Structures are given as structure tokens and as C-alpha cells.
């Protein structure tokens, strides 16, 4: 019973770490896209 719960906890922790990594990557990508769009908008409104 304890071994099964420990294994489940380890699996859940790994899943959590993997999801967190994916979310951080998506957030970095979104920040980059946001920066690109702000720069494009700046160029568009400057002309």
C-alpha cells in the first residue's frame, strides 16, 4: 500500500513538473509574440 502510494506520488510529481515546464515554455513564447506585436504596432503607428 505504501509503495503504491509512493509510486503514485512520484508519478504525480513528474506530471506536475512536466506540465509546469510546458506552461513556462508557452508563457515565454507568448511574451516573445507580445513583444513582436508591440514592435510592429509601434512601427505601424509611427508612420
Backbone torsions as a table, in degrees:
resi	resn	phi	psi	omega
1	UNK	NA	-48.3	-179.6
2	UNK	-65.6	-40.3	179.5
3	UNK	-63.6	-40.9	180.0
4	UNK	-66.3	-41.7	178.3
5	UNK	-66.6	-38.5	177.6
6	UNK	-64.4	-40.7	178.4
7	UNK	-65.9	-40.9	178.8
8	UNK	-64.5	-41.7	177.9
9	UNK	-62.5	-43.2	178.0
10	UNK	-62.1	-41.7	178.6
11	UNK	-64.0	-43.7	179.6
12	UNK	-64.8	-38.7	177.9
13	UNK	-63.7	-42.7	178.9
14	UNK	-64.1	-43.4	178.0
15	UNK	-59.7	-43.5	179.0
16	UNK	-61.6	-46.0	179.2
17	UNK	-61.1	-43.3	-179.9
18	UNK	-63.3	-43.5	179.2
19	UNK	-65.9	-39.8	178.8
20	UNK	-63.4	-41.7	177.1
21	UNK	-61.9	-44.1	179.2
22	UNK	-63.4	-41.1	179.1
23	UNK	-66.3	-40.7	178.0
24	UNK	-63.4	-40.7	178.2
25	UNK	-63.5	-44.2	178.8
26	UNK	-63.8	-38.2	179.2
27	UNK	-66.5	-42.8	176.6
28	UNK	-60.2	-42.7	179.1
29	UNK	-63.3	-42.9	179.6
30	UNK	-64.9	-39.6	177.1
31	UNK	-62.5	-41.4	178.3
32	UNK	-64.1	-43.3	178.4
33	UNK	-63.9	-40.1	178.7
34	UNK	-61.7	-43.7	178.0
35	UNK	-61.8	-45.0	178.4
36	UNK	-60.1	-44.4	-179.4
37	UNK	-65.7	-38.8	177.8
38	UNK	-64.1	-38.8	178.4
39	UNK	-66.6	-41.2	177.6
40	UNK	-62.9	-43.0	179.0
41	UNK	-62.5	-40.6	179.0
42	UNK	-62.3	-44.2	178.9
43	UNK	-65.0	-39.4	-178.5
44	UNK	-66.1	-42.9	-177.1
45	UNK	-79.9	-17.6	-178.7
46	UNK	-79.3	-19.7	-177.5
47	UNK	-94.2	NA	NA
